[in-house]
Amino acid sequence: MPLEIITVRASPSSTPNIRALLRRLARTPSSEEYGITLHERMPRETGDISVHLVRASASHPASPSTLGLQVADALREYGSVDHGLWVPLIDLDDEAPGPFARSAPSGD
């Protein structure tokens, strides 16, 4: 599933305003097709907030979503924004052998 990550480096005093803004954006009709999670960098005093948008669709879009662009644009008021679109590199649940394949825990 595609993942959009939007990160803002803001003043810690902006965090309440950013949370309120993101709550409003998460209630818009365009947000209904996404799983949305918010993350803060620890320690919280950094002011860094990351928004993760996971699309329900398995297709790999060529560009960020309208919602992602809206979030990134709104966050620019608070600081420097990084916005990236990520797609799966490999499926860790795949049974194929390789350096990233999961192995069953040993009974040792």
N, C-alpha and C positions, 0 to 999 in steps of 0.2 A: 504494500500500500504506500502511496506517496505520502511524504511528510514535509510540511513546510515549517521551518524554524525561523522565528522572528525574534531577535534579541535587541534589547535597548539597554544602553549604559546610561543610567540616569542618576540624578541625585537621590540619595535615600529618602529625602523629604518628599519626593514626588511619588513615592510608592502608593500612598492611598489614592491619589488622583489617577494613577495608571490603572490600579485595580478597578476603580469605578468606570473608567473608560472602557476597559476590556469587558466588564460585565455587560455594559450597554451593547457593545459590538457582538458579544456572544448571543444576544437575544434577537439579532436581525434575521430576517428570512434567509439570507444567503448563508447563514451559519448552520442551518439544519442538516446539511450533508456532511458535517465534520464532527470529529471528536476533538474537543479543545481542552488543552491542559496548560496551566501556568506554572512556571518554575522560578524560584529565586535562587541566586547564587549565594552560597554560604561563605563567609558570614554574611548575614543580611545587611550589614552596614555598607556593602558594596553598591547597592542600588540597582544591580543587574537583574533584569527580568527577561525570561524567555517564554515565548508563546509557541506552543506546538499545535499545529493543525494537521489532523490525520483525515485524509479523504476516505470516504466509505468505498469509493470506486477503486478497483484494482488497476485501472488503466494508468499509464505513466504520461502525465501531461508534459507538454514542452515548455510551459511557463507557469509562473505563480498564479494562484487563484485570485479572483476579484476580492474575496474576503481577506486574503493574505496581503494584498496590495493596500486595502483599506486600513488594516491594522498597522502595517508598516508606516503608512503615511501619517496616521494619527499619532503614533509613538514618536515621530521625529520632533514633535513639539517639546519632548522631554529629554532628548539626548541623541547620541549617535546610534543608528539602527543598522543591523545586519539582517538581511532577509535572504534565505536560501531555500531551494526546492531540492529535496532528497528523495531518491528512489532506492529500493532494496538492491544491494549488491549480490547477496546470496540468501538463500533460505536456510536458516540454521536448523530447521526441522527436517530438512532433506536427508534422506537416507544414504545419499551418495558419499563415498569416501572422500576424504580431503582434509586439509588442515583445520577447517572450521566445522567439520561434521561432529555432531554430538555423539558421545559414546555413553553406553550404559554404565552406571556406577558399578565398580567392582565390589565383590563381597568380601574383600580382605579385611 
